[in-house]
Amino acid sequence: MQNKPYLKAFPDANGYFGKFGGAFLPPQLIEQFQSIEQAYLTIGNSHDFISELRSIRKHYQGRPTPVYYAKNLTEKIGGARIYLKREDLNHTGAHKLNHCMGEALLAKYLGKKKLIAETGAGQHGVALATAAAYFGLECEIHMGEVDIAKEHPNVTRMRVLGAKVVPVSFGARTLKEAVDSAFEAYLKDPINSIYAIGSVVGPHPFPKMVRDFQSVVGFEAREQFLEMTGNLPDNLVACVGGGSNAMGLFSAFIEDSCEMYGVEPAGTGTKLGEHAASLTYGSEGVLHGFNSIMLQNADGSPAAVHSIASGLDYPSVGPEHAYLSSIQRTKIATANDAETINAFYTLSRLEGIIPALESAHAIAFAMKLASEKKYESILVNLSGRGDKDIDFVVENFPPEKY
Ligand SMILES: *Cc1c(COP(=O)(O)O)cnc(C)c1O
């Protein structure tokens, strides 16, 4: 990976970043995950795979996405210069397609016929359905009934793209149950299908694979920023749900001296159930096949979470984030729901860019940081566009009041 010793050394051969990560799997899946890892290490490093993925990024996704100097926002705050990496301009409107195209390309090389995944707000489902259409693969997306009712436009998009949406009707009928349901479906036919995980989470090798596919964001941004300014950014800021857009940006800068801030959703309060800030308030535990820092109840079960951005609504976090923050290479920050809505309107009105509510968390924190670090620069990963959120925002936080 472009002479980056850290990316080669982490995770180790067993999928660990320090004590975080690993692969906690039911016995019948151990062999499948080992063969995915082998395929990733061999096929994923082959000339044909790399050049096909590069061509897809350029001609289909529209990469590289620009780095943009947000002059109006910068002047309004009067502090550090704020730059945006425009993943909202990536095809489908967010960064998730970066890893979905990689996972689907690997599936094609492995001769798989079907992509299976869960989705919460529907963003990962839409990106994966897009990749499945491109490669001519079947696609099955598991989604809780509560989310299906809430996220109607994304459900429609998946259906238009040819995916099968499987409603999940047990438990709380949201993301965690959708993961359980997708895993069960995958267990029934692991030979012909592949479980395409939606972030830098899950059992090894997914946290590594998804990070590597997303690292295109950071490598592009590093070069673009150097070309624009002659320097590297002093600060990097990205929101953290599972952590894929943040790792995508951070991975190209780990050996540099920039400060890196992962922004977690502080929701409406500090009690369990009022936020989804896993690294801020959580403790060590295993969920969905990997060891990390998670929000848990007294009995060790995953806690209820809340965020205004459904893409950040996850009670754990990618193991690499747990590791990097434990060695203090990254800093953990937060933005709450109110600050996020304020940032959503501020960026829309000052720059003509409507951010996804997830990305608005990063903008909200960058605005605070900018006023503290007057003579520095801040590069924010604008992970997605906010078209999916406008109805919700206008209904609950009307423009007249902001
Ligand atoms: C899903 C999503 C996120 C959160 O996922 P990460 O894996 O933490 O990046 C952030 N932004 C957008 C726009 C998303 O769709």
The ligand as an SDF file (V2000), in Angstrom:
LIG
                    3D

 15 15  0  0  0  0  0  0  0  0999 V2000
  -23.1480    5.0160    6.5310 C   0  0  0  0  0  0  0  0  0  0  0  0
  -22.6650    6.4000    6.5320 C   0  0  0  0  0  0  0  0  0  0  0  0
  -21.7350    6.8630    7.4990 C   0  0  0  0  0  0  0  0  0  0  0  0
  -21.2710    6.0270    8.6590 C   0  0  0  0  0  0  0  0  0  0  0  0
  -20.5080    4.9040    8.3210 O   0  0  0  0  0  0  0  0  0  0  0  0
  -18.9480    4.8330    8.5590 P   0  0  0  0  0  0  0  0  0  0  0  0
  -18.6270    3.4040    8.3080 O   0  0  0  0  0  0  0  0  0  0  0  0
  -18.6750    5.2440    9.9660 O   0  0  0  0  0  0  0  0  0  0  0  0
  -18.3010    5.7500    7.6060 O   0  0  0  0  0  0  0  0  0  0  0  0
  -21.2670    8.1580    7.4020 C   0  0  0  0  0  0  0  0  0  0  0  0
  -21.6880    8.9830    6.4140 N   0  0  0  0  0  0  0  0  0  0  0  0
  -22.5760    8.5870    5.4750 C   0  0  0  0  0  0  0  0  0  0  0  0
  -23.0050    9.5600    4.4280 C   0  0  0  0  0  0  0  0  0  0  0  0
  -23.0830    7.2870    5.5030 C   0  0  0  0  0  0  0  0  0  0  0  0
  -23.9720    6.9010    4.5660 O   0  0  0  0  0  0  0  0  0  0  0  0
  1  2  1  0
  2  3  1  0
  2 14  2  0
  3  4  1  0
  3 10  2  0
  4  5  1  0
  5  6  1  0
  6  7  2  0
  6  8  1  0
  6  9  1  0
 10 11  1  0
 11 12  2  0
 12 13  1  0
 12 14  1  0
 14 15  1  0
M  END
$$$$
